[in-house]
Amino acid sequence: MSNKTQTRTKRVLTGHVVSDKNDKTIVVRCETMLQHPLYKKYVRRRKKFMAHDQDNACQTGDKVQIIESRRLSARKRWRLKKIMEKAV
């Protein structure tokens, strides 16, 4: 198989919009729960991702899905897939 025919599945993450102050950019905080290897307690890990929002549709507090994409700027590597829940 050549490299052109192989396609990699893109990651999809769910999180909440923390900031929408930049033009066409949102900051999404994603939480994951992982089990500590020694103590077996579940620990919450949070990470922030910058994502491209073409229409400036998101507001702070929205629950969104983001999908992996090509590099869009120095820190943006994700795009907005859909808004799952609007903030009140």
N, C-alpha and C positions, 0 to 999 in steps of 0.2 A: 504494500500500500504506500502511496506517496503521501507527503505531508499535507497536500491540498485536500485530500479526501477525509482526513481525520478531523473531526470537530470535537471540541471539548465542551462539556456541559457547563453553562455559566451558573455561578452561585447566586442564590436569591436569599436575601436577608430581610427580616421584619424588625422594625423599630419605631421609635417616636422621634418626631422632628424637634430638635432642641433650639435651632436657630434658622431663621429665614431672612436674615438681614442682607446677605449678599445677593446681587442680581443673578437670577437663574441658577442659584446654588442653595442647597439646604444642607444642614448638618443633622445627621440621623444617629441617635444613640441606640445601639443594639445590645441586648442583654443575653448572656448564655449562662446556663447552670452547668457546672462540672463538678465531679466528685473528687475530693482531695485523695491523692493516692495512698497516704498513710492513715489518715484519720477517718476516711470514708464519709466525711461531712460534705454536703453540697454547698458550693461557694458560688456566689453570683459574680460574674465578670461582665464589665461594661466596656464597650469600645465605640468611639465616634468615627463616622465615615462622612466624607463630603460627597454629595450626590448632585447630579445635574437635573434641574427642574426647568424644562424649556419654557413652560407657560406661567411660571411663578404661581402655581396653583396651590401650593402647600402653605400652611400656617404653623406656627409653633404649637405643639401639642397633638398634631395629627399623627395617626398611626399609618405607616406607609410600608410598602415593599420596594426594595431597591434591587437592581440586578447588576451584575458585574459587566463592565464594558472596557473599551480601549481607554488609554490614557487621554483625558480631556484637558487637563491642566497640570500644574505642579503637584497638586494634592487630590484631584478628582479622578477617580477610577470607577465610579458607580453612576447609574442612571436611575431615575424614578420609574418604577414599573407601574404601580397603581396606588391610589389612596384608599386604604381599607376603611378608615374611620376618621371623620372630621372632628376637630376639637370643638368643645362646647363654647 
